[in-house]
Amino acid sequence: GYCWPFQASRSQVVIRLPAQVRPTAITVQHPLKKSSELGDISSAPRDFVVSGVDEEGEEETLLGTFSYDTEKEPTQTFPLQVREV
């Protein structure tokens, strides 16, 4: 339900959670072309990387590299690479 507009072609978002979690997927949603006032969705995310960090915020782990397809459904879910502990 929240929009995070970015001004650059490359951006980074950090989400800090109050407790340790083991996410299994990430969902990205962007309005359809026909829902856009300008009929343009060039601002939709395309290639993106999801990483996680340990509790201390020091060790980063790659959870997946993905591509959002603007020709598919506006809500797309991407399974994360789950690392066994």
Protein Blocks (a to p, Z undefined) as FASTA:
>chain_A
ZZcddfbfbdcdddddfbdcddfbdcdddddfklpmnlpaklpccbdcdddddfkomacc
dfbdcdddfkbcfbdcdddddddZZ
